[in-house]
Amino acid sequence: MTRTITRRTSRLAAAGAVTLVGALLLSGCGRSDAPTGGGEGGGGEAIDDSPATGTVEVWAMGNEGEVLDELAAQFEEENPDVQIEVTAVPWESAHDRIATAIAGGETPDISMLGTTWVGEFAATGAFEPTPEGLVDESSFFEGSWETAVVDEVAYGVPWYVDTRVLYYRTDLAEKVGLEPPTTWDEYTAFTQGLQEAGAEWGVSLPPGGFDSWQYVAPLAWQQGGDILNEDGTEFTFDTPEWEEAFSFYTSFFEDGIAEPRRLEGGEIEAAFINGEVGAFYSGPFHVGLLREQGGEDFADKFGVAMVPGADSRTSFTGGGNLAVFEDTENRDASWKFVRWLSQPETQIQWYDISTDLPSVQAAWDDPTFAEDPYLSVFGEQLQDSKAPPAIPTWAQVSAVIDQELEKATRGETTPADAIATIQQQATSIGTGQ
Protein backbone atom coordinates (compact mmCIF):
# COMPACT_ATOMS: atom_id res chain seq x y z
CA MET A 1 0.00 0.00 0.00
CA THR A 2 2.54 2.85 -0.78
CA ARG A 3 2.40 7.77 0.34
CA THR A 4 3.45 4.80 -0.28
CA ILE A 5 0.68 2.61 0.17
CA THR A 6 0.59 4.10 0.77
CA ARG A 7 2.13 5.92 3.47
CA ARG A 8 4.82 3.32 4.06
CA THR A 9 2.71 0.57 5.55
CA SER A 10 4.66 -2.01 7.49
CA ARG A 11 5.09 -5.50 6.14
CA LEU A 12 5.79 -6.53 9.72
CA ALA A 13 2.19 -5.72 10.54
CA ALA A 14 0.97 -7.51 7.44
CA ALA A 15 3.08 -10.57 8.11
CA GLY A 16 1.81 -10.79 11.67
CA ALA A 17 -1.70 -11.44 10.42
CA VAL A 18 -0.91 -13.88 7.60
CA THR A 19 -1.51 -16.89 9.85
CA LEU A 20 -4.77 -15.46 11.12
CA VAL A 21 -6.06 -14.67 7.66
CA GLY A 22 -4.98 -18.12 6.50
CA ALA A 23 -7.05 -19.63 9.27
CA LEU A 24 -10.04 -17.57 8.17
CA LEU A 25 -9.64 -18.91 4.65
CA LEU A 26 -9.54 -22.50 5.85
CA SER A 27 -12.47 -22.18 8.21
CA GLY A 28 -14.60 -20.07 5.89
CA CYS A 29 -15.17 -17.81 8.88
CA GLY A 30 -18.80 -18.89 8.89
CA ARG A 31 -19.42 -17.01 5.66
CA SER A 32 -20.78 -18.09 2.32
CA ASP A 33 -18.60 -18.99 -0.64
CA ALA A 34 -17.22 -16.16 -2.76
CA PRO A 35 -20.02 -14.44 -4.68
CA THR A 36 -20.30 -14.23 -8.40
CA GLY A 37 -20.55 -11.05 -10.37
CA GLY A 38 -18.95 -8.82 -12.91
CA GLY A 39 -15.97 -6.52 -12.51
CA GLU A 40 -18.28 -3.55 -12.02
CA GLY A 41 -20.11 -5.04 -9.09
CA GLY A 42 -22.05 -8.15 -8.38
CA GLY A 43 -23.31 -7.26 -4.91
CA GLY A 44 -26.88 -7.33 -3.69
CA GLU A 45 -29.72 -4.88 -4.24
CA ALA A 46 -28.83 -1.62 -6.00
CA ILE A 47 -28.35 1.51 -3.89
CA ASP A 48 -30.97 4.21 -4.47
CA ASP A 49 -30.58 7.99 -4.34
CA SER A 50 -32.57 8.65 -1.17
CA PRO A 51 -30.81 10.39 1.74
CA ALA A 52 -28.61 8.24 3.95
CA THR A 53 -29.81 7.55 7.47
CA GLY A 54 -28.52 5.91 10.64
CA THR A 55 -24.96 5.47 11.90
CA VAL A 56 -22.00 4.39 9.76
CA GLU A 57 -18.73 3.36 11.41
CA VAL A 58 -15.61 3.85 9.28
CA TRP A 59 -12.05 2.74 9.92
CA ALA A 60 -9.45 4.88 8.15
CA MET A 61 -5.69 4.64 8.39
CA GLY A 62 -2.92 7.13 8.91
CA ASN A 63 -3.50 10.74 7.95
CA GLU A 64 -6.83 9.83 6.32
CA GLY A 65 -8.18 8.68 9.66
CA GLU A 66 -7.13 11.94 11.28
CA VAL A 67 -8.83 14.26 8.78
CA LEU A 68 -11.79 12.31 7.36
CA ASP A 69 -14.13 13.80 9.97
CA GLU A 70 -13.80 17.16 8.25
CA LEU A 71 -15.07 15.77 4.94
CA ALA A 72 -17.66 13.49 6.59
CA ALA A 73 -19.26 16.55 8.17
CA GLN A 74 -20.23 17.74 4.68
CA PHE A 75 -21.93 14.41 3.95
CA GLU A 76 -23.83 14.73 7.22
CA GLU A 77 -24.98 18.22 6.22
CA GLU A 78 -26.38 16.81 2.98
CA ASN A 79 -27.90 13.84 4.83
CA PRO A 80 -29.17 15.25 8.17
CA ASP A 81 -30.30 11.86 9.49
CA VAL A 82 -26.96 10.09 9.12
CA GLN A 83 -23.98 10.03 11.48
CA ILE A 84 -20.50 9.07 10.27
CA GLU A 85 -18.23 7.80 13.04
CA VAL A 86 -14.57 7.70 12.00
CA THR A 87 -12.00 5.64 13.87
CA ALA A 88 -8.38 6.48 13.08
CA VAL A 89 -6.25 3.34 12.89
CA PRO A 90 -2.42 3.47 12.70
CA TRP A 91 -1.10 1.86 9.51
CA GLU A 92 1.29 -0.37 11.42
CA SER A 93 -1.53 -2.09 13.31
CA ALA A 94 -4.29 -1.84 10.69
CA HIS A 95 -3.78 -5.20 8.99
CA ASP A 96 -3.88 -7.14 12.26
CA ARG A 97 -6.84 -5.15 13.51
CA ILE A 98 -8.92 -5.86 10.41
CA ALA A 99 -8.01 -9.55 10.48
CA THR A 100 -8.92 -9.80 14.16
CA ALA A 101 -12.21 -7.98 13.61
CA ILE A 102 -13.13 -10.39 10.81
CA ALA A 103 -12.25 -13.42 12.93
CA GLY A 104 -14.30 -12.13 15.85
CA GLY A 105 -17.26 -10.91 13.80
CA GLU A 106 -16.78 -7.38 15.17
CA THR A 107 -16.23 -5.39 12.01
CA PRO A 108 -17.15 -1.75 11.32
CA ASP A 109 -19.39 -0.85 8.39
CA ILE A 110 -16.61 0.45 6.13
CA SER A 111 -12.87 0.05 6.16
CA MET A 112 -10.13 1.70 4.20
CA LEU A 113 -7.77 -0.89 2.74
CA GLY A 114 -4.25 -0.70 1.40
CA THR A 115 -4.55 -1.78 -2.23
CA THR A 116 -2.34 -4.85 -1.81
CA TRP A 117 -4.60 -6.20 0.97
CA VAL A 118 -7.77 -6.45 -1.09
CA GLY A 119 -7.18 -9.95 -2.45
CA GLU A 120 -6.17 -11.30 0.93
CA PHE A 121 -9.21 -10.03 2.81
CA ALA A 122 -11.72 -10.53 0.00
CA ALA A 123 -10.85 -14.23 0.06
CA THR A 124 -12.26 -14.47 3.60
CA GLY A 125 -15.73 -13.50 2.36
CA ALA A 126 -15.74 -10.54 4.74
CA PHE A 127 -16.62 -7.87 2.17
CA GLU A 128 -19.74 -7.34 0.11
CA PRO A 129 -19.16 -7.03 -3.65
CA THR A 130 -19.75 -3.54 -4.96
CA PRO A 131 -23.44 -3.16 -5.84
CA GLU A 132 -24.13 -3.10 -9.57
CA GLY A 133 -24.33 0.46 -10.87
CA LEU A 134 -22.99 2.10 -7.71
CA VAL A 135 -20.18 3.75 -9.67
CA ASP A 136 -18.97 3.78 -13.25
CA GLU A 137 -15.87 1.57 -13.53
CA SER A 138 -14.62 3.54 -16.56
CA SER A 139 -14.52 6.78 -14.55
CA PHE A 140 -11.53 5.48 -12.56
CA PHE A 141 -7.94 5.03 -13.70
CA GLU A 142 -7.71 1.50 -15.05
CA GLY A 143 -4.76 0.51 -12.87
CA SER A 144 -6.51 1.86 -9.80
CA TRP A 145 -9.82 0.11 -10.47
CA GLU A 146 -8.05 -3.20 -10.90
CA THR A 147 -6.83 -3.02 -7.31
CA ALA A 148 -10.45 -3.51 -6.16
CA VAL A 149 -11.18 -6.50 -8.41
CA VAL A 150 -10.66 -10.10 -7.32
CA ASP A 151 -11.66 -12.92 -9.66
CA GLU A 152 -13.64 -10.43 -11.78
CA VAL A 153 -15.63 -9.19 -8.78
CA ALA A 154 -15.16 -5.66 -7.41
CA TYR A 155 -14.97 -5.30 -3.64
CA GLY A 156 -15.37 -1.64 -2.78
CA VAL A 157 -13.96 1.22 -4.86
CA PRO A 158 -10.63 3.06 -5.12
CA TRP A 159 -10.69 6.11 -2.85
CA TYR A 160 -7.41 7.79 -3.65
CA VAL A 161 -4.48 6.87 -5.86
CA ASP A 162 -0.74 7.04 -5.63
CA THR A 163 1.92 6.52 -8.25
CA ARG A 164 5.63 7.11 -8.62
CA VAL A 165 7.42 9.51 -10.93
CA LEU A 166 11.06 10.56 -11.27
CA TYR A 167 12.20 13.47 -9.11
CA TYR A 168 15.38 15.08 -10.44
CA ARG A 169 17.61 18.09 -9.87
CA THR A 170 16.85 20.42 -12.76
CA ASP A 171 19.90 22.60 -12.07
CA LEU A 172 22.25 19.62 -12.35
CA ALA A 173 20.55 18.35 -15.50
CA GLU A 174 20.80 21.79 -17.12
CA LYS A 175 24.47 22.01 -16.18
CA VAL A 176 25.25 19.03 -18.44
CA GLY A 177 22.57 19.76 -21.03
CA LEU A 178 20.27 16.81 -20.30
CA GLU A 179 16.49 16.52 -20.62
CA PRO A 180 14.47 14.10 -18.44
CA PRO A 181 14.93 10.55 -19.76
CA THR A 182 12.21 8.65 -21.61
CA THR A 183 14.04 5.35 -22.30
CA TRP A 184 16.24 3.01 -20.29
CA ASP A 185 19.37 4.05 -22.18
CA GLU A 186 18.58 7.71 -21.61
CA TYR A 187 17.91 6.97 -17.93
CA THR A 188 21.38 5.46 -17.46
CA ALA A 189 23.03 8.37 -19.30
CA PHE A 190 20.91 10.90 -17.40
CA THR A 191 21.85 9.61 -13.94
CA GLN A 192 25.52 9.39 -14.94
CA GLY A 193 25.25 12.96 -16.17
CA LEU A 194 23.88 14.09 -12.81
CA GLN A 195 27.00 12.60 -11.23
CA GLU A 196 29.18 14.47 -13.68
CA ALA A 197 27.33 17.65 -12.67
CA GLY A 198 28.26 17.14 -9.01
CA ALA A 199 25.92 14.57 -7.46
CA GLU A 200 27.70 11.78 -5.60
CA TRP A 201 24.92 9.39 -6.58
CA GLY A 202 22.99 9.73 -9.80
CA VAL A 203 19.88 8.10 -8.37
CA SER A 204 18.73 6.70 -5.04
CA LEU A 205 17.13 3.25 -5.30
CA PRO A 206 16.33 0.79 -2.52
CA PRO A 207 18.94 -2.01 -2.72
CA GLY A 208 16.30 -4.63 -1.97
CA GLY A 209 14.46 -5.03 1.30
CA PHE A 210 11.04 -3.75 2.32
CA ASP A 211 8.74 -3.10 -0.65
CA SER A 212 11.59 -2.79 -3.16
CA TRP A 213 9.50 -4.96 -5.51
CA GLN A 214 7.54 -1.78 -6.22
CA TYR A 215 10.61 -0.39 -7.99
CA VAL A 216 11.62 -3.44 -10.04
CA ALA A 217 8.19 -4.79 -11.07
CA PRO A 218 7.50 -1.79 -13.36
CA LEU A 219 10.69 -2.63 -15.28
CA ALA A 220 9.19 -6.03 -16.11
CA TRP A 221 5.78 -4.52 -16.90
CA GLN A 222 7.40 -2.00 -19.26
CA GLN A 223 8.63 -4.89 -21.42
CA GLY A 224 5.29 -6.71 -21.45
CA GLY A 225 6.13 -9.05 -18.57
CA ASP A 226 3.75 -9.77 -15.72
CA ILE A 227 3.39 -11.54 -12.39
CA LEU A 228 0.70 -14.06 -13.31
CA ASN A 229 -0.30 -15.76 -16.53
CA GLU A 230 -3.41 -14.64 -18.38
CA ASP A 231 -5.85 -16.78 -16.42
CA GLY A 232 -4.21 -15.91 -13.09
CA THR A 233 -3.28 -19.47 -12.16
CA GLU A 234 0.52 -19.49 -12.43
CA PHE A 235 3.36 -17.12 -11.60
CA THR A 236 5.44 -15.90 -14.53
CA PHE A 237 8.67 -14.67 -12.97
CA ASP A 238 10.92 -17.07 -14.90
CA THR A 239 10.78 -14.98 -18.08
CA PRO A 240 13.29 -12.89 -20.03
CA GLU A 241 11.38 -9.74 -19.03
CA TRP A 242 11.90 -10.32 -15.31
CA GLU A 243 15.53 -11.33 -15.70
CA GLU A 244 16.18 -8.22 -17.78
CA ALA A 245 14.38 -6.10 -15.18
CA PHE A 246 16.68 -7.45 -12.45
CA SER A 247 19.76 -7.01 -14.65
CA PHE A 248 18.93 -3.40 -15.48
CA TYR A 249 18.08 -2.55 -11.86
CA THR A 250 21.26 -4.07 -10.44
CA SER A 251 23.39 -2.32 -13.09
CA PHE A 252 22.94 0.96 -11.24
CA PHE A 253 24.61 -0.57 -8.19
CA GLU A 254 27.29 -2.38 -10.18
CA ASP A 255 28.21 0.82 -12.03
CA GLY A 256 28.29 2.98 -8.92
CA ILE A 257 25.37 5.15 -10.01
CA ALA A 258 23.03 4.22 -7.15
CA GLU A 259 24.02 4.46 -3.51
CA PRO A 260 24.37 0.97 -2.00
CA ARG A 261 22.66 2.10 1.21
CA ARG A 262 18.90 2.54 1.48
CA LEU A 263 17.90 6.09 2.36
CA GLU A 264 14.92 6.27 4.68
CA GLY A 265 12.35 9.03 5.10
CA GLY A 266 14.11 12.23 6.11
CA GLU A 267 17.45 11.12 4.69
CA ILE A 268 16.38 11.16 1.05
CA GLU A 269 15.04 14.71 1.24
CA ALA A 270 18.25 16.00 2.82
CA ALA A 271 20.50 14.16 0.34
CA PHE A 272 18.47 15.46 -2.62
CA ILE A 273 18.39 19.05 -1.38
CA ASN A 274 22.13 19.18 -0.64
CA GLY A 275 22.94 17.68 -4.05
CA GLU A 276 24.33 14.38 -2.81
CA VAL A 277 21.59 12.53 -4.76
CA GLY A 278 20.56 13.67 -8.21
CA ALA A 279 17.29 11.76 -8.64
CA PHE A 280 14.86 9.41 -6.91
CA TYR A 281 11.39 7.94 -7.37
CA SER A 282 8.46 8.85 -5.16
CA GLY A 283 4.83 9.87 -4.92
CA PRO A 284 3.22 13.34 -4.84
CA PHE A 285 3.72 13.94 -1.14
CA HIS A 286 7.41 14.65 -1.73
CA VAL A 287 6.62 17.83 -3.66
CA GLY A 288 5.41 19.54 -0.50
CA LEU A 289 8.20 18.10 1.64
CA LEU A 290 10.91 19.35 -0.71
CA ARG A 291 9.37 22.78 -0.97
CA GLU A 292 9.09 23.02 2.79
CA GLN A 293 12.53 21.65 3.64
CA GLY A 294 14.42 23.17 0.72
CA GLY A 295 12.98 26.64 1.14
CA GLU A 296 12.00 29.18 -1.48
CA ASP A 297 15.36 29.05 -3.26
CA PHE A 298 15.10 25.30 -3.87
CA ALA A 299 11.69 25.39 -5.60
CA ASP A 300 13.29 26.01 -9.01
CA LYS A 301 15.99 23.37 -8.57
CA PHE A 302 13.89 20.23 -8.91
CA GLY A 303 11.29 18.84 -11.24
CA VAL A 304 9.31 15.66 -11.84
CA ALA A 305 8.93 13.54 -14.96
CA MET A 306 7.19 10.34 -15.97
CA VAL A 307 9.28 7.25 -15.35
CA PRO A 308 11.58 6.25 -18.21
CA GLY A 309 10.64 2.96 -19.84
CA ALA A 310 11.09 0.27 -22.44
CA ASP A 311 8.07 -0.62 -24.61
CA SER A 312 5.95 1.45 -22.23
CA ARG A 313 6.56 3.86 -19.35
CA THR A 314 4.51 1.97 -16.80
CA SER A 315 4.87 2.91 -13.13
CA PHE A 316 3.64 1.34 -9.92
CA THR A 317 0.27 2.45 -8.60
CA GLY A 318 -1.09 2.12 -5.09
CA GLY A 319 -3.38 4.10 -2.87
CA GLY A 320 -6.32 3.39 -0.60
CA ASN A 321 -9.65 1.66 -1.28
CA LEU A 322 -12.94 1.68 0.61
CA ALA A 323 -14.78 -1.59 1.21
CA VAL A 324 -18.08 -2.37 2.96
CA PHE A 325 -18.25 -5.38 5.23
CA GLU A 326 -20.76 -8.13 4.54
CA ASP A 327 -21.92 -7.90 8.17
CA THR A 328 -22.68 -4.18 8.07
CA GLU A 329 -25.83 -3.19 9.92
CA ASN A 330 -26.34 -0.14 7.70
CA ARG A 331 -25.62 -1.34 4.18
CA ASP A 332 -27.38 1.38 2.20
CA ALA A 333 -25.90 4.34 4.08
CA SER A 334 -22.44 2.77 3.95
CA TRP A 335 -22.50 2.41 0.17
CA LYS A 336 -24.01 5.88 -0.21
CA PHE A 337 -21.08 7.34 1.71
CA VAL A 338 -18.59 5.39 -0.44
CA ARG A 339 -20.38 6.60 -3.59
CA TRP A 340 -20.30 10.20 -2.38
CA LEU A 341 -16.58 9.96 -1.66
CA SER A 342 -16.09 8.80 -5.28
CA GLN A 343 -17.69 11.86 -6.85
CA PRO A 344 -15.22 14.19 -8.64
CA GLU A 345 -16.22 17.29 -6.70
CA THR A 346 -15.83 15.41 -3.40
CA GLN A 347 -12.42 14.12 -4.42
CA ILE A 348 -11.25 17.65 -5.23
CA GLN A 349 -12.33 18.76 -1.76
CA TRP A 350 -10.59 15.72 -0.28
CA TYR A 351 -7.32 16.71 -1.93
CA ASP A 352 -7.55 20.13 -0.29
CA ILE A 353 -7.96 18.41 3.07
CA SER A 354 -5.62 15.43 2.74
CA THR A 355 -3.45 15.98 -0.40
CA ASP A 356 -4.60 12.52 -1.58
CA LEU A 357 -4.78 12.28 -5.36
CA PRO A 358 -8.22 11.60 -6.92
CA SER A 359 -8.98 8.10 -8.16
CA VAL A 360 -11.68 9.45 -10.50
CA GLN A 361 -10.24 10.78 -13.75
CA ALA A 362 -12.73 13.64 -14.17
CA ALA A 363 -11.41 15.32 -11.02
CA TRP A 364 -8.07 15.82 -12.78
CA ASP A 365 -9.70 18.32 -15.17
CA ASP A 366 -9.85 20.77 -12.27
CA PRO A 367 -7.17 23.49 -12.43
CA THR A 368 -5.85 22.28 -9.07
CA PHE A 369 -4.33 19.34 -10.94
CA ALA A 370 -4.40 20.22 -14.63
CA GLU A 371 -2.50 23.49 -14.22
CA ASP A 372 0.00 22.40 -11.57
CA PRO A 373 3.42 21.59 -13.12
CA TYR A 374 4.00 18.80 -10.62
CA LEU A 375 0.55 17.27 -10.13
CA SER A 376 -0.19 17.24 -13.86
CA VAL A 377 2.76 14.87 -14.34
CA PHE A 378 1.27 12.50 -11.79
CA GLY A 379 -2.03 12.64 -13.66
CA GLU A 380 -0.24 11.72 -16.88
CA GLN A 381 1.64 8.90 -15.17
CA LEU A 382 -1.58 7.44 -13.78
CA GLN A 383 -2.67 6.79 -17.36
CA ASP A 384 0.14 4.22 -17.50
CA SER A 385 0.37 2.66 -14.07
CA LYS A 386 -0.16 -0.84 -12.75
CA ALA A 387 -0.70 -2.68 -9.48
CA PRO A 388 0.19 -6.25 -8.51
CA PRO A 389 -2.51 -8.93 -8.74
CA ALA A 390 -5.10 -8.97 -5.96
CA ILE A 391 -4.22 -12.40 -4.57
CA PRO A 392 -4.29 -13.47 -0.91
CA THR A 393 -0.62 -14.48 -0.88
CA TRP A 394 0.89 -11.34 -2.34
CA ALA A 395 2.52 -10.19 0.93
CA GLN A 396 4.44 -13.48 1.09
CA VAL A 397 5.39 -13.54 -2.58
CA SER A 398 6.51 -9.90 -2.65
CA ALA A 399 8.71 -10.52 0.41
CA VAL A 400 10.60 -13.12 -1.63
CA ILE A 401 11.17 -10.58 -4.43
CA ASP A 402 12.48 -8.08 -1.88
CA GLN A 403 14.85 -10.66 -0.47
CA GLU A 404 16.26 -11.84 -3.80
CA LEU A 405 16.61 -8.31 -5.14
CA GLU A 406 18.74 -7.43 -2.14
CA LYS A 407 21.00 -10.40 -2.79
CA ALA A 408 21.30 -9.40 -6.45
CA THR A 409 22.21 -5.76 -5.75
CA ARG A 410 24.87 -6.96 -3.32
CA GLY A 411 26.32 -9.31 -5.89
CA GLU A 412 25.45 -12.38 -3.81
CA THR A 413 23.39 -13.90 -6.61
CA THR A 414 22.86 -13.34 -10.33
CA PRO A 415 19.64 -11.93 -11.79
CA ALA A 416 18.99 -15.32 -13.42
CA ASP A 417 19.41 -17.22 -10.16
CA ALA A 418 17.35 -14.65 -8.27
CA ILE A 419 14.48 -15.02 -10.72
CA ALA A 420 14.69 -18.82 -10.55
CA THR A 421 14.44 -18.67 -6.76
CA ILE A 422 11.49 -16.26 -6.87
CA GLN A 423 9.65 -18.51 -9.33
CA GLN A 424 10.27 -21.61 -7.23
CA GLN A 425 9.24 -20.03 -3.93
CA ALA A 426 6.23 -18.22 -5.40
CA THR A 427 4.99 -21.45 -6.94
CA SER A 428 5.43 -23.17 -3.59
CA ILE A 429 3.46 -20.40 -1.82
CA GLY A 430 0.73 -20.44 -4.49
CA THR A 431 -1.80 -17.81 -5.39
CA GLY A 432 -4.16 -18.66 -2.53
CA GLN A 433 -7.10 -18.77 -4.91
N, C-alpha and C positions, 0 to 999 in steps of 0.2 A: 503494500500500500503506500508510497512514496510520498516536503512538501513532501518529502517523498513519502510513500503513500502514507507521501502520503504521510508526511510529517514524521519520517524516520521511525516507523513502527518497529518494535523489537521482535526479532525472530525468537528470542528467548521466551517471550510471552507466548508466541504462537506455538513453539515447540512444546511448551509446558502443557498445552491442552490437546496435543495430538492424540494421546492415549485416550483421553476422555471422549473426544469426538469419535475416535475409532470404536469405542464401546457403544456410543449412540448408534453408529451405523450398523453394528452387529445386532443390537437389541431391537432396532427399529424405533426405539424410544416411545413405543405405544402409539405411533402414528401410522397413517396409511402409506401405501406405496407411493412412489413419486408420481405426481399427476402428469397427465398428458396435456399438450397444448402447443400452440405455435410460438415462434420467437417473439411475437408482439404481446403475448399474454397467455391466456389459458386458465386464468383463475375462475372464480365463481361468478356470481351475478354482477352485471355491470354497475358502475358507480354513477349515480345521477348527479344533477347539478343543484340540488337543494342545499340549503345551508348546513354546515356541519354542526353537530350537537354532541354534548357529553364531554368526557375527559379522555385525552389521548396522552399516553406516557411515551416519551421519546428518549432513547439513549444516544448521545452524540459524543464523539471523541475529541480530545485535544482542544484546540482553539475553537472549533465549531461548537463544542459543548458549552464553552464559556460565553459565546455571543449569540447563540441561536434564539435565546429569549427575546432579544430585541426585534428579530424578524417575526417570531411567532406572535408577538403582540399585535402586529398588523393583521395577521390572519384572524386573531380573536376579535379585532375591531370589525372585520368584514363578516364574521360569524359570531354574533354576540352570545350564543348559547353553547359555545365550545370553550374548553380550557385545555391548553397545551402545557404539559408538565415536562420540562427538560431536565434530564439528569446528565451532568458532565462526567464522562468516564475517561480516565487517563489512558493514552494509547497503550502503554506498557502492560496494563492489566485487562484491557478490553477483550482480547481473544478469550482468555480464561473465564472472564465474567459472563460472556455470552454463552460459552459452552456449558458452564455450570447452570446458568438460568434455563437452558434448554433441557438439561438432564433433570433438573428439579421441577420443571413445568412452571417456572416463575418468571416468565418473560414479559418485557414491556409490550406495548403495541407496535412500536416502530424502533428499529435500530439502524444506526449508521454502520456501514461495513467497509473495511478496506477492500479494494477491488479483488485482491488475490485470496480473500477469504470466502467469496461467494460460493464457489464450487464445493468447498469443504462443508459449509453449514447447510447449503441447499440439500446436500445428500442426506442430511438427518431428517428431512421432511418438516423442518421447523418453520419454514416460510411459505406463505401463500403465493402462488404464481400471480403475476401482475394481471389484474382484470383486463379482459379484452376491451380495447378502445379507450383505456385510461389516458394514454399518451400516444403520440405518433412516433413510432420507432425512427422514422426517417428524419425527424427533427433533431436528433442527437448525432454527435460525431460517431461514425461507424465503429471505430476502435473502442470508444467509450461504451456504447450500447452493448457491445459484445461481452463486456465484463459482467453484465447482469444476466447473461444467457447461459444456461446449463442444459445440455441435451435438448436444445431447441426450445426451451421454456424459459421465459424471462421471470426472474425473481426480483421484484423491486425495480427501481430506475436509477440511472446515474444522477448524482446530485451535483457534484462538481468534478472537474477534470484537472489533470496535471500531466505535463509532458516535459521532456528535456530538450533544451537547445544548447548551442555552443556560445558560451560567454568568452570574449576575447578582448585583449588590450588593443584598442584602436590606435593608440599612439605608437605602440611598438610595431604594429602591422604597417602603418603608414611610413615608419622610419625605413623599412626595407621594401616598400612598394608592393605590399601584398594585399589582395582582396580576400574576404572570407572564403574558405574552401567549399567546393561543391562535390568533389570526388575524393576517393581515398588517397590517390596520389597527391592531389592538391593539399589534403589534410596533413600528410606527412611533411611536405615541403613547407606548409604554413607554420606548423609548430616548430620546425627546425629554424625557420626564419625568425620566429619570435625569440628563440635563443640567441640568434645572431644579433638581434636588436637589444639584447641585454637581459632577457629572462634566464634564470638558472635552469628552469624546467619549462619546456614548450607547452606542456599540458599536464594537468593533474588528473590521474585516473586511479580508481581503487585497485590495488594489486591483489585482487581476490578478496575473500572474506565477505562479511555481511552484505547481502543484496547486490553484490557486484555483477550478478547475472543480468541485472537491468541495463548494464553498460555493454555487455558482449552479445546478448540476444539480438539487439537491433542489427548488428553486423551480419548475422545469419539471415535475418528477415530481409535485409536489403539485397541479398543475392537470390531471394526466392526460397530460402530454407525455412523450416518451421520446427515446432516442438513435437507435434503429433502428426500422424498421417491424416489423410482426408476424412476418414470416417472416425477419427478420434480414438482408435483402439490401440495404436502402437506408437512408441516414442521414435523420433527420427533424428537423433543426435549424430548417429554414425554416418554422416553425409559429408561430401566435399565442402558444402556451404558452412557447416559448423567448424570443420577443421580449419578452413580458411579464415573464419571469424576469429578463432583462437590464435592463429598464426599472426594475423594482422594486429590484434590487440597486444600480444606479447612483444611484437616488434618495437613498440614504443619504450618498453623497459629494456630490451636488449640493446637498443641504439642510444640509450641514455637521454631520451626525449622526455619520458615521464618519470617523475620522482618515485623511487621504490617504496617510499613510506606513504601510508594512507593519511591524508589530511582530514581531520574531523571538523565538525561545525565550529566556527570561530577561527580555526587555523587557516582554512581555505580563503576566507575573506581577507585576512591580514596578508597572506602570501600573494594574493592577486593584487591587492591595493599597493603593496610595496614593490611590485614588479618581479618578485621571485618566481611567480607562476604566470605564464602568458595566456593560458586558456583553461577552461574547465567546463563540464556539463552540469546543468542544474535546471530547476524549475523556476517559475516566475517570482517566487518569494525572494530570490537573491537580488532582484533589481532594487527593491527597497532597502535591503540590508547594505548593499554596496553604496547606495546613495547616502545612506545615513552614516555609515562608518568611514567612507572615503571623503565625505564633505563636498562642498559645492565645487571645488576645483577638480574633483575626480569624475564628475558626472559626464564630462566630454572625453574621458579616457578609456571608456569601455563600451562595447556594443554586444548585441546578440545576433545570432544567425541560425538558420535551420541547420540540422546536423548534416555533415557531408555523408555521401553514400556511394553505393555501387550501382545496381540496376534501379534502385529507388533510394529515397532519403528518409526511410522509416525510422522513427524514434519510439522510445518506450512511452506508454501512456498508463497513468494510474489515476488516483483520485479517491472519491468516496461515494458510495451508493446508499440508497435508503430502501430498506426492506420491511415488509409488514409480517408479523408473526401469524402463523396459522391459528394460534390460540388467542388472538386479540379479542377483547370484549367490546371493542368499538371499531369494527371493520370499516364501515363506510366513512366515518370521520378520519380515520387513519389514512385511507387512500386519498381522501379529498385533500388532506394536508400535503401528502407526497405530490399529488398532482399540482397543487398551488405552488409548491417549491420548484416545480419543473417549468413554470411559465417564464418566458423570456424577461418580462418586466420584473418579476420577482428575483430572477437570477442576477439581474443588473444591480438591484438593491442589495442583494447578498454580497456581491463583490465589494460594494462600498463599505459593508460592515466587516467582512471577513478576509477580503482579497482573494477568495477562492474563484477560480476561473469557471465560467458558465459551461455546462455540459450541453446546453441547447444552442445550436448553431446560430439561430436568429438573433440571440442576444449579442453576438459579436458584431452585428451591424451598427450597434450603438457607438457613438464617437469615443466613449470611454475606452473601447478596445480598438476600433477601426483606425483611429487617428493617433494612437499612442505608438511611438517607434519601437518600443519594446514588446508590449502586449500583442501588437499586430503580428509579430513574428511567431509568437506562441499560437495564435489563431491559425496561421498558415501551417505551422508544424502539426497541429492537431488534425489536419486533413490527411496526413500521412503518419499515423501513429498506431501502435499495436500493443495489445496486452497479452500476457500468457494465457493458456487455456484454463477455463474455470473447472479444474478438477480437484477432488478432495485431497490429493496427495501432493499438491504443488509445493507446499512449504518444505516437504522432505526432499523432493526432487531438486528444487532450486538450491537447497543447502549443499547438495552434491556438486552442482555447477560451481558454486562459490568456492568450495574446497579445492576442486581440481584446477580452477583458474588461478588460484593462489600458488599452487604447486608449479603451474606453467610459467607464471611471471617470475618466479624465483629460479627457474631453470631446473627444477627438480623432476620435471616430466616434460615430454614433448606434447605439442598440441594433439598429435594423432593418438598418443597413449591416453591423454586426458579425455578426449572424446570417447575413446573405447571404454574407459572406466565409467564415464557418465552414462553411456548407453546401457552398459551391463547393470549398473546399480539402479537406474531408473526403471529398467524392465523388471528387475527384482521387486522394486517398490510397487510398481503397477500404477494404473490410473485411478484406482479406487472407484471405478464406475461399474 
